[in-house]
Each structure stands twice: as C-alpha cells, then as structure tokens.
Amino acid sequence: MIIPFDHKLQAHCESGVTSNLLRHYGLPVSEPLAFGIGSGLFFAHLPFVKVNGVPGTTYRIYPGQIFSNVCKRLGITYRSEKFSSAQKGMQRLSENIERGTPTGCQVSVFYLPFLPEVFRFHFNAHNLIVYGQEKNIFHISDPVMEEVVQIEAEDLQKARYAKGYPEPKGRMYYIEKAPAQADLETAIQKGIKQTVFFMKSPPIPWFGVNAISFLSKQIKKYPQKLESRKATLYLGNIIRMQEEIGTGGAGFRFLYAAFLQEAAQITNRPALNELSQEMTQIGDLWRNFAYSTARICKARTSDLVSFEELSQQLLQIYHREKHFYELLGKVYS
C-alpha cells in the first residue's frame, strides 16, 4: 500500500512533518505557521541531565508538543500512541498504512541509513512520516530530505525503539479528522501567548530566557571547572544541538521570524512584522555565537575568542531575547 503523498522539503523535522500532514488533509499551513502556532520556540540548559555524557541543551519544546498544540488550536482530531512491544508498534503502523493514513513517527537518527553518516548519532527526537509499505520496505517522507526515501522494517523498528533520552517507545501520531477551514488568527494568538509564557515565566534558571543567562555564566567557568577536552565536548554539544539537529538555535529564530511575518498579514498586526525583523537579528547573533564556539572547538588560530568573550556574546543574546519577549507579550496583552 502506497498512499499518494506530496513530500515537501522543510527546515525542521517536527514542524515540517506537521505542515506536510496538514497539507495532506487540505489545510495549507506553512511550516513557519506550524512552528509558531505550535509554540515550538524554547530554550533550556540542564546541567543535571546528561545526554551522551554532556549537559542537555534544547532550543525547542518537548518532542510531540508542536504537533499536538497545532492540532488542538486548529480543531483537528488526532491520535498519538506509544507501544511497549516493538512487534505491536510495527503492526499498528502497518495497519495505519493499510487504512491509507500517513503516520508521523518519532525516531533516533542513529538508525536511519538514508541519512549521511556524519548526522547519524544518538538523537532520539527526530520526526518523519511513513506513507507506504511494500513487504519489508517502508516508504518515508523525511522533511529534511530533498526526496522521499525507503527504509527496511528492521532499521525502522530500531529507530522507533532506540534507548536513551528521550526514549521514543514506538511513538506514532496521525490525523483522524481535519476541518475544512481553521481559525488561524485565534490559533496564532494562543501560540504566541504560550511561547511568551514559557520563555519569560519560569522562576528557575534552567528554562526560558533565564537559561540563556545561566549558560553564559556556565561557559565562563568551563576553563576553571573542566579539563580542556571536556570543555570542548560541552561546547561542541551546545552548537551541535543548535546547528545540526533540525534547525537549532539560530535557525529556529529565523523560522519564528518567518512565522511572525506571516502572522502579521493574517492578523493585520504590523507590530508582529517589526518583531519579525528583531528576531532575525537575534538569529544572526546566535549564528555568530555558533561560529565563535566552533573556532574554539576546532582549535583554530584565527578569529579565536576566549571563553569570557563567548560568555559575553551569549549574555548579549539573553538581553535581546528578554526584551523581545517583553515586546511580543504586549501585542496580545
């Protein structure tokens, strides 16, 4: 069974999957709109949660939330399932395909042979769409790939049941019923309000804009607290999560800027267009931070900055983002 499915290359996996699934059901929601309505933008630095032996850093909300938020805010009936048994999880996926239901899956990139080897490491929050099956072969629409691909059932099962944090446990999700039209303006408002709340409100230092300031202070201490190789590993993971997983820190800012630009037209709120330009500039600051961090990791001799200067770059981003969310919050106050 091969479901007729229109694959489209996107910037990020979950917002790309969400947009592609919505288009399949007749709702032409762009990826930036899906990302913004789904409140995808977030930041957290968790020194007490080790991922591959280094502190966890995330630039987005928890896996699955973008899709579920978009569906709830657009009045879409959807279902999300996990299975303790790999056999049962693969069987349910096959049943969905036989019913003609394209299905999103959360997977580990480590077990996806169609990805370039450099990108295949233990990251369990990648998303793709399964839209067909022929015997032992599944047909895949991965939004970060230019063309559709295929994968053997054994590899797909390994990817869906990879161990580590966050453990996918065979998670699959799909749309059951979508309305002919959706109230985009209300959905945009709800998406923006949640993003502002999540970025501004946590009183603890590990989440939201406070976490950017917290990480800035941590980086400043790396040379004194850590031996050279470990300090490099810690920095490397920060920019790996920023630049190599989906679109990461800088790319997410550009994606959110595109959302605000589109939202300004839909809601007729020019302030959102102005904030779109500010977020683009913040994205540039994140990209400069990644460049400087990479120079340290690769021990380059030119354009090299100190850990102190790296900390200051991040502190500048903190102040700009804090001010940005204060202004964004006022649009719907």
C-alpha positions, -999 to 999 in steps of 0.1 A, spaced: 0 0 0 15 33 -11 -5 64 0 -4 93 -26 16 118 -5 31 152 -15 65 153 0 80 188 7 115 197 19 112 217 52 136 233 76 129 213 108 116 178 114 85 181 136 72 214 123 79 201 88 60 168 95 31 188 109 29 211 79 31 182 54 4 162 73 -19 192 74 -14 199 37 -23 162 30 -57 168 48 -64 200 28 -51 226 53 -23 247 36 -5 256 68 32 266 61 60 253 83 66 287 100 29 289 109 30 253 123 61 262 143 46 294 157 11 281 164 27 250 180 48 272 203 80 254 191 105 280 203 120 274 237 154 272 254 167 251 283 201 241 296 200 212 321 234 205 337 219 177 358 205 159 327 233 143 308 228 134 271 257 113 257 277 123 288 273 161 285 247 186 298 215 187 278 207 219 259 175 223 239 162 251 216 127 238 212 98 225 233 95 188 242 91 164 212 55 159 202 42 192 215 44 212 183 21 186 165 -3 183 194 -5 221 200 -12 228 163 -40 201 162 -57 214 193 -56 250 182 -69 243 147 -97 220 158 -80 188 144 -88 154 158 -56 135 161 -41 105 179 -7 98 195 3 63 206 32 45 222 38 8 225 59 -12 250 61 -40 224 81 -33 193 62 -60 174 29 -44 184 42 -9 174 52 -21 140 19 -39 135 -1 -8 143 20 12 119 13 -13 91 -24 -12 99 -24 26 96 -8 25 62 -33 -2 50 -61 22 61 -45 50 40 -33 71 70 1 87 66 17 85 101 43 105 119 69 87 139 95 98 165 128 81 158 165 81 165 186 94 137 214 69 145 194 41 129 184 59 97 206 45 68 194 71 44 209 100 64 246 109 58 268 91 83 280 124 98 244 131 110 238 97 124 244 99 162 222 91 192 195 117 190 160 103 197 138 132 188 137 132 150 104 130 132 94 116 98 63 104 80 56 68 69 33 69 39 37 34 24 48 -2 28 58 -29 3 65 -61 22 96 -54 43 102 -19 29 86 13 43 83 45 23 94 76 41 88 113 38 115 129 59 111 167 58 149 173 60 155 152 28 150 166 -7 133 134 -19 113 106 -4 133 76 8 129 40 18 139 20 48 138 -16 58 114 -26 86 143 -38 108 160 -4 107 128 15 112 120 -6 143 154 0 157 149 38 152 115 37 168 127 18 198 161 33 205 172 36 241 182 68 257 167 102 264 140 109 252 130 73 246 106 71 216 89 39 227 75 34 192 56 68 193 34 74 163 9 101 156 -16 109 129 -46 130 120 -81 114 122 -102 143 111 -95 178 100 -119 207 95 -124 222 60 -113 256 74 -94 267 105 -94 298 127 -57 308 121 -60 341 139 -71 326 172 -45 298 169 -17 323 162 -27 343 193 -26 312 215 7 300 201 23 334 208 10 336 243 23 302 252 57 310 238 59 342 257 48 325 289 73 296 286 102 320 278 95 346 304 78 329 333 100 301 347 115 314 380 142 287 379 174 293 360 173 263 336 144 272 314 134 301 291 155 333 287 169 328 322 186 296 309 205 317 283 219 339 311 226 307 331 245 291 303 265 322 297 278 320 333 285 283 330 306 288 299 326 314 316 335 288 343 344 260 319 382 267 318 384 266 356 360 237 362 367 213 334 398 199 317 404 211 282 389 181 263 357 181 284 352 218 280 355 213 242 329 184 244 305 206 264 308 235 239 305 211 209 272 197 221 258 232 226 264 241 189 256 206 177 221 210 192 220 245 178 232 239 142 230 202 133 197 190 149 168 202 128 175 239 125 185 245 162 191 278 179 198 303 151 176 285 125 146 283 149 149 321 153 147 326 116 118 302 114 100 321 142 107 354 124 91 340 93 61 329 114 57 365 128 59 379 93 32 356 81 11 361 113 13 399 108 -5 396 75 -31 371 87 -40 391 119 -33 426 105 -9 434 133 21 454 120 38 451 153 44 414 146 62 424 114 86 447 133 92 419 158 100 396 130 129 418 120 142 419 156 140 381 158 160 378 125 188 400 141 187 378 172 191 347 149 222 364 135 236 368 170 231 330 176 248 322 144 278 344 153 279 326 187 280 292 169 308 304 147 329 316 176 322 284 196 332 262 166 365 281 163 373 271 199 362 235 194 384 232 163 414 250 180 416 275 152 443 301 154 425 330 137 393 347 148 396 329 181 377 343 211 381 335 248 356 317 270 350 351 286 341 367 252 319 337 243 301 342 276 296 379 267 282 370 233 256 348 250 248 374 276 241 399 248 216 373 233 200 370 267 193 407 269 180 409 234 157 379 238 144 391 272 134 425 256 119 408 226 95 387 246 85 417 267 75 434 235 59 403 220 38 398 252 24 433 248 9 426 214 -18 404 230 -18 420 265 
